[in-house]
Amino acid sequence: MNRYDNKRRNFKNALERLKEAVEEFRQEDSGDVVRDGLIQRFEFTYELSWKTTKEYLEILGIPDRNSPKAVLKEAYAQKLINNEENWLLMLNDRNMTSHVYKEEMAEEIAERISNCYVKEFETLLERLEQESE
């Protein structure tokens, strides 16, 4: 298995774990621990998403995209993602979860993860898998 296939498989597994956390978060009695776990799973799913995409772009002959923002812009140009604004918001949220912790912000980010970001990850993974066939 090459590096790209390995990263894609890890991204897919991380996304499945994130979706499990979303289901728990949507339960009426979920608490802060579940929300915080959801956010942490989002963080590593996000990291795997852009690093997998970077690896795919290198296979296409598009090197030197070493930051998440540069990778996202190129992924949008290559039509791997549809909504660049959502992905840039996701990048901002990812950065916020790493550096600042506020209860209110955590709740807002958790809602965006469950209502928007999971769908964005699914779309990207689907496109990467289609391109790899």
Residue pairs with C-beta under 8 A, 6 or more apart in sequence:
1 9
3 55
4 52
4 55
4 56
4 59
4 132
5 132
7 48
7 51
7 52
7 55
8 52
8 56
8 125
8 128
8 129
8 132
10 48
10 52
11 45
11 48
11 49
11 52
11 121
11 125
11 128
12 125
14 41
14 44
14 45
14 48
15 45
15 118
15 121
15 122
15 125
17 41
17 45
18 38
18 41
18 42
18 45
18 113
18 118
18 121
19 118
21 34
21 37
21 38
21 41
22 38
22 113
22 114
22 118
24 30
24 34
24 37
24 38
25 34
25 35
25 38
25 110
25 114
26 114
27 34
35 106
35 107
35 110
36 106
38 110
38 113
38 114
39 97
39 106
39 109
39 110
39 113
42 93
42 94
42 97
42 109
42 113
42 117
43 94
43 97
43 98
45 121
46 90
46 91
46 94
46 117
47 94
49 121
49 124
49 125
50 68
50 71
50 72
52 128
53 71
53 72
53 75
53 80
53 124
53 128
54 65
54 66
54 71
56 80
56 128
56 131
56 132
57 63
57 65
57 71
57 74
57 75
57 78
60 78
62 74
62 78
65 71
65 74
68 91
68 94
69 88
69 91
72 81
72 84
72 87
72 88
72 91
73 84
75 81
75 87
75 124
76 84
76 87
79 127
80 124
80 127
80 128
80 131
81 87
81 120
81 123
81 124
81 127
82 123
83 120
86 116
86 117
86 120
87 120
89 112
90 112
90 117
90 120
93 109
93 112
93 113
93 117
96 105
96 109
97 106
97 109
